[in-house]
Amino acid sequence: MNIKLSYLYRDGANYKQFNEEIFSNRNHLELGYIDEEIRKCLIDGEWFYVDQWGLKYMHVHPWDNEIDHTWHEFDSVEEINEKPTTAVDISELLAKIMAIKL
């Protein structure tokens, strides 16, 4: 099973833009482990910087200094039978974000 990571950009006015990325799971990591490791690396248990994680930046509206910011919100991970949308394996993503946390 591959792993779908869902996340969103929510600006200060609460407008939301959603995205997801599907990763291969060649090492057959358990979903609970993946979720737990990701949550350990989030800012205040919810947010992250997509550029550090290598994910797509979701802010598409003109920038407003009063309500916009640069972090995105983690939504969920789930097992899925769809093809990966990236060449990055979920274990590679975990290694990358865990190294940032250090």
Beta strands, then each sheet from edge to edge (+ up, - down):
strand 1: 2-10
strand 2: 16-23
strand 3: 47-48
strand 4: 72-80
sheet 1: 2+ 1- 4+ 3-
end
